[in-house]
């Protein structure tokens, strides 16, 4: 793997939550993975046995990855093997977000979210 120095003058991240990563420098493998149930209700009710990911097929369906069949030829020459960044400003990162300054050999990112809206029946329907 190509090695370079990563130089960042300033990083300002206001908020980072739910397994976010900030990395300066090279990495061999980056795997970001996040899954969430987003439930919106008109009435605030919580049932104790909610949140079973296996109940929703969206969390277990395989993701189709189309193979790259094109022949790729890459030639690089780095006269100055330094990645220079002046300032990085991020308002918010969430759900396995990754800020990475450097080289990576393998990167895999996956996010799966099931949105559920539970509305009260219309008064006209009752």
C-alpha positions, 0 to 999 in steps of 0.5 A: 500500500502506498504510504504518505504523510497526512498533514491537517492544520485544523479539524473542527467537528461539532458533534460526532455520535453513534460509532463515528470515526475520525482517522488521520493517516493510512489504513488497510481496511475501513468497514463502516456499518450502521443499522437503525429503526426510525419509528415516528408516532403521533402518540408517544408510546413505547412497547418493551419488545420493539427493535428486533432487526430480524423482524424486518427483511431489509436488514438481512437481504444481501446487497448486490455487488456488481463485479468490475470486469473492466481492465484497469491500468493505473500508474502513479508517481507522487513526487511529494508523498504528503496529503495536506489539508488546511481546515476540515469543518464538520457540523455533525457526523452520525451512524458510523460516519467516517472522516479519513485523511490518508490512504486506504486499501479496502473500504466497505460502507453499509447503512440500513434504515427501516422507516416506520410511521404509525399514525392514528386513524382518521376520525372520519374512518371510525 
